[in-house]
């Protein structure tokens, strides 16, 4: 299975936690189609933890869907999701029990992979709780990676060990297509900015078929739901989405899409932002500038296909700031004779060709994003 671009979809955990059932999932599938999320590229609908009975079937040893939550079984749900043009995702864990204390896949990897294939699963999120102390992460993820390859169905393998054991150094060898590199996000400005800061030096490990997953988006939650905290403003959610897009991170929506706000929907379906996330070169950004006296102000530069670039200006501080970018730090000194023809991604305004530097004013917790082409400067007379 080749996963050449960051996966996009929806996961139940951030909003619903254990409060999932057949009705919620089917309504979510309907909403993903009706509200244009599928059309925008969000094709996976993933059921997270708490979907099964508390114990395996005593005869078959299979994990059994909770009869109260999913009375018609998981194949019924899978078929409904597929009928909407979506792909179906589920959850398990490398341990004996899942993080919410349901049956995990430890020592049942091949049986569980075959069971998921029978359900018509297209995506498996694989967590990292409650394994025997003598076991190790690389081996457990390799076992499930092998089991998924043997199950007879293409299933995207989403590893979720929260960034422990230097996961970025070995996870690609397990067959995982994306891997969690941080602890769980919550719906607050501090959470998503700390997560983003923690991974800037590890993005060089992210590439086609194995993407650095900095967790599900909290855009549109506004403090509600399973991981609700202080919540964020729409301005702050804008920063979160730009960071995820610049990182080429998987885009997994976490809000209740059945009741998504107009602002959150517009942000999550912004074609120009998604194009940066889904750029075919999927190159990581680099930090071109850190403000000389305020390290909460940064500029990320990302090389895109077709000789284009993305410049993202972030002001994570609590006051308005000028945020400078000297093109010398982006590899284009004044002596090169080149500059950047820049267009504001959010407004569509072309601000012209800039040379040597640019220093926009960015509001507190604000973000500016430009798409640019490197061009030869006209010769001065």
C-alpha positions in Angstrom: 0.0 0.0 0.0 1.5 3.3 -1.0 0.5 6.4 0.9 2.2 9.2 -0.9 0.4 12.2 0.7 -0.6 12.9 4.3 -3.8 11.1 5.1 -7.0 13.1 5.7 -10.1 12.2 7.6 -12.0 12.3 10.9 -11.4 10.5 14.3 -14.0 10.1 17.0 -11.7 10.5 20.1 -11.4 14.3 20.5 -15.1 14.9 20.7 -16.8 11.6 21.6 -14.3 9.5 23.6 -16.2 6.5 24.9 -19.6 8.0 23.8 -19.6 6.4 20.4 -22.3 4.2 18.8 -23.7 3.2 15.4 -26.0 6.3 15.2 -23.1 8.8 15.9 -20.9 7.1 13.3 -23.5 7.0 10.6 -24.6 10.6 11.2 -20.9 11.6 11.1 -20.5 9.9 7.7 -23.6 11.7 6.4 -22.2 15.0 7.6 -18.7 14.5 6.1 -20.4 14.1 2.7 -23.1 16.8 3.1 -20.7 19.5 4.4 -18.1 19.0 1.7 -15.4 17.4 3.9 -15.1 14.3 1.7 -15.0 16.5 -1.4 -12.2 18.5 0.3 -10.1 15.3 0.7 -11.1 14.0 4.2 -11.9 10.4 3.2 -11.2 8.3 6.4 -13.8 8.0 9.1 -12.0 6.4 12.1 -13.6 4.9 15.2 -11.2 5.2 18.1 -11.1 3.3 21.5 -14.1 2.0 23.4 -15.9 0.3 20.4 -15.7 -3.3 21.7 -17.0 -5.5 24.5 -14.8 -5.6 27.6 -13.6 -9.2 26.9 -12.8 -11.2 23.8 -15.2 -14.0 22.6 -14.3 -17.0 24.8 -14.5 -19.4 21.8 -13.2 -17.6 18.8 -10.9 -15.3 20.8 -11.9 -12.4 18.5 -12.5 -8.9 19.7 -16.3 -8.4 19.6 -18.1 -5.1 18.9 -20.1 -3.8 21.8 -23.6 -5.1 21.2 -25.2 -2.0 22.9 -23.2 0.5 20.8 -23.1 -1.4 17.5 -26.2 -3.7 17.5 -25.9 -4.5 13.8 -22.2 -5.3 14.0 -19.1 -3.6 12.6 -19.5 -4.8 9.0 -22.9 -3.1 8.9 -21.2 0.2 9.9 -18.4 -0.4 7.5 -20.7 -1.0 4.6 -22.6 2.2 5.4 -19.4 4.3 5.5 -18.3 2.8 2.2 -21.7 3.5 0.6 -21.0 7.2 1.3 -17.7 7.1 -0.6 -15.7 7.2 2.6 -13.1 4.8 3.9 -13.5 3.1 7.3 -11.0 3.2 10.1 -10.8 1.4 13.5 -8.6 1.3 16.6 -6.6 -1.3 18.5 -3.6 -1.3 20.8 -0.2 -3.0 21.0 -0.9 -4.0 24.6 -3.0 -6.6 26.4 -5.6 -3.9 27.0 -6.3 -0.6 25.2 -5.8 2.7 26.9 -9.4 2.7 28.0 -9.1 -0.9 29.2 -10.7 -2.8 26.4 -9.1 -5.9 24.7 -5.8 -5.0 23.0 -4.1 -6.9 20.2 -1.0 -8.2 22.1 -0.3 -11.8 21.0 -3.5 -11.6 18.8 -2.1 -9.5 16.0 -2.8 -11.8 13.1 -6.2 -12.8 14.3 -7.2 -9.2 14.8 -5.8 -8.1 11.4 -7.9 -10.8 9.8 -10.9 -9.6 11.8 -10.4 -6.0 10.7 -10.1 -7.2 7.1 -13.4 -9.1 7.4 -15.0 -5.8 8.6 -13.7 -4.0 5.5 -11.3 -1.8 7.5 -9.1 0.6 5.5 -7.2 2.3 8.4 -6.0 1.0 11.8 -4.9 3.3 14.6 -2.6 1.3 16.8 -2.1 2.6 20.4 0.6 1.8 23.0 -0.9 1.0 26.4 -0.6 -1.9 28.9 1.9 -4.2 27.2 4.0 -6.6 29.3 7.1 -4.8 30.7 9.5 -7.3 28.9 8.2 -6.3 25.5 9.4 -3.5 23.3 7.7 -1.1 21.0 9.6 -1.8 17.7 8.9 -5.5 17.9 5.2 -5.0 18.7 4.7 -2.5 15.8 6.6 -4.8 13.5 4.3 -7.7 14.4 1.2 -5.7 13.6 2.8 -4.3 10.5 3.4 -7.9 9.3 -0.1 -9.0 10.3 -1.7 -6.2 8.3 0.4 -7.2 5.2 -0.8 -10.8 5.6 -4.5 -10.1 6.1 -5.4 -9.8 2.5 -6.6 -6.2 2.5 -4.9 -2.9 2.1 -5.1 -1.2 5.5 -3.3 2.1 6.3 -1.2 1.5 9.5 -1.4 4.4 11.9 1.1 3.8 14.7 0.4 5.7 17.9 3.1 5.3 20.5 3.1 9.1 21.5 6.7 9.7 20.4 8.4 7.5 23.0 11.5 5.3 22.4 12.8 7.7 19.7 10.0 6.4 17.4 11.1 8.5 14.5 14.3 6.5 14.2 12.7 3.1 13.7 9.0 3.4 12.9 9.4 3.4 9.1 10.8 -0.2 9.3 7.6 -1.5 10.8 5.5 -0.7 7.7 3.6 2.2 9.5 2.2 4.8 7.1 2.0 7.5 9.8 3.2 7.7 13.4 2.2 9.7 16.4 5.2 11.7 17.6 3.7 13.5 20.6 1.5 12.9 23.7 -2.2 13.6 23.3 -3.4 17.0 22.2 -6.1 18.9 24.1 -8.2 21.9 22.9 -6.0 24.8 24.0 -3.5 27.2 22.4 -0.7 26.0 24.7 -1.3 22.3 23.7 -1.1 22.7 20.0 1.8 25.2 20.0 3.9 23.0 22.3 3.2 20.0 20.1 4.3 21.9 17.0 7.4 23.2 18.7 8.4 19.7 19.9 8.6 18.3 16.4 10.3 20.9 14.2 13.7 19.0 14.5 12.1 15.6 13.7 10.2 16.6 10.5 13.2 15.4 8.4 12.0 11.8 9.3 8.5 12.4 7.8 8.1 11.3 4.2 5.8 9.5 1.8 4.6 6.2 3.3 5.5 7.3 6.8 4.2 10.7 8.0 4.9 12.4 11.3 1.4 12.6 13.0 1.2 15.4 15.5 -2.3 14.3 16.6 -5.8 15.0 15.6 -6.9 18.6 15.0 -9.0 20.4 17.6 -10.3 23.1 15.1 -14.0 23.8 15.8 -14.2 22.2 19.2 -14.3 25.5 21.2 -13.6 23.8 24.5 -16.3 21.1 24.1 -15.9 17.3 23.9 -13.6 14.6 25.3 -10.4 16.6 25.1 -12.0 20.0 25.5 -10.0 22.4 27.6 -10.0 26.2 27.4 -10.8 26.0 23.7 -9.3 28.3 21.1 -10.5 31.3 19.1 -10.9 31.0 15.3 -7.7 33.1 15.0 -5.8 30.4 17.0 -7.4 27.6 15.1 -6.1 29.3 11.9 -2.6 29.0 13.3 -3.1 25.4 14.2 -4.2 24.5 10.7 -1.4 26.4 9.0 1.1 24.6 11.2 -0.3 21.2 10.4 -0.3 22.1 6.7 3.2 23.4 6.7 4.4 20.2 8.5 2.7 17.9 5.9 1.1 16.3 8.9 -2.0 14.0 8.6 -5.2 16.1 8.8 -7.6 14.2 11.1 -10.6 16.3 12.1 -11.6 16.0 15.8 -14.6 18.3 16.2 -18.2 17.2 15.9 -18.7 17.6 12.2 -22.4 17.2 12.5 -22.5 20.7 14.1 -19.3 22.2 12.7 -19.2 26.0 12.7 -19.1 28.0 9.5 -15.6 29.3 10.4 -14.2 25.9 11.2 -15.7 24.4 8.0 -14.3 27.2 5.9 -10.8 26.8 7.4 -10.8 23.0 7.2 -11.9 23.0 3.5 -9.6 25.9 2.4 -8.3 24.5 -0.9 -5.2 26.7 -0.9 -4.2 25.5 2.6 -4.9 21.9 1.8 -2.8 22.2 -1.3 0.2 23.1 0.8 -0.4 20.1 3.1 -0.9 17.8 0.0 1.9 19.2 -2.0 3.4 16.3 -4.0 7.0 17.0 -2.8 5.8 16.8 0.9 9.0 18.5 2.1 9.3 19.6 5.7 9.6 23.3 6.5 12.6 24.9 8.1 12.8 27.8 10.6 14.1 30.7 8.6 13.8 33.3 11.3 13.3 33.5 15.0 12.6 37.0 16.2 15.8 38.4 17.8 14.1 39.4 21.1 10.9 37.3 21.0 11.2 33.6 20.4 7.5 33.3 20.2 7.6 34.8 16.7 8.9 32.6 14.0 8.9 32.2 10.2 8.7 28.8 8.5 9.6 28.3 4.9 8.5 25.3 2.9 9.6 24.3 -0.6 6.7 23.3 -2.8 6.5 21.7 -6.2 6.9 23.8 -9.4 9.4 26.3 -8.0 7.0 27.6 -5.4 7.4 28.3 -1.7 5.2 28.8 1.3 6.2 31.4 3.9 4.3 31.2 7.3 4.7 34.0 9.8 3.6 33.1 13.4 3.1 35.4 16.4 2.5 33.1 19.4 3.2 35.9 21.8 0.6 38.0 23.7 1.1 41.2 21.8 1.3 42.5 18.2 4.8 42.1 16.7 6.7 42.8 13.5 8.0 39.5 12.4 11.0 39.8 10.0 12.2 37.4 7.3 15.5 38.1 5.7 15.7 36.2 2.5 19.3 35.6 3.1 18.2 33.1 5.8 15.9 31.4 3.2 18.8 30.9 0.8 18.3 33.9 -1.4 20.8 36.7 -0.6 20.6 40.1 -2.2 23.6 39.4 -4.4 21.6 36.5 -6.1 19.5 38.9 -8.2 16.4 37.0 -7.2 13.3 37.8 -5.2 9.9 36.4 -4.3 6.6 37.2 -6.1 4.3 36.8 -3.1 0.5 36.2 -2.8 -1.4 36.2 0.5 -3.0 32.7 0.7 -6.0 33.9 2.8 -6.9 37.0 0.9 -5.6 36.1 -2.6 -3.9 39.5 -2.8 -0.6 39.6 -4.7 1.7 41.9 -2.7 4.3 42.0 -5.5 7.9 41.0 -5.8 9.9 41.4 -2.6 13.7 41.3 -2.3 16.1 41.1 0.6 13.5 41.0 3.3 9.9 41.4 4.4 8.7 42.4 7.8 4.9 42.2 8.2 3.0 43.2 11.4 1.3 40.1 12.9 -1.4 40.3 15.5 -1.1 38.4 18.8 -1.7 34.7 18.2 -2.0 35.6 14.5 -0.7 33.9 11.4 0.2 35.2 7.9 0.8 32.8 5.0 2.2 33.6 1.6 2.7 31.4 -1.5 5.6 32.6 -3.5 7.6 32.1 -6.7 11.3 32.7 -7.0 11.8 35.2 -9.8 14.7 37.1 -11.4 14.6 40.7 -10.3 14.3 43.3 -13.1 17.7 45.0 -13.7 17.9 48.5 -12.3 18.6 51.3 -14.8 
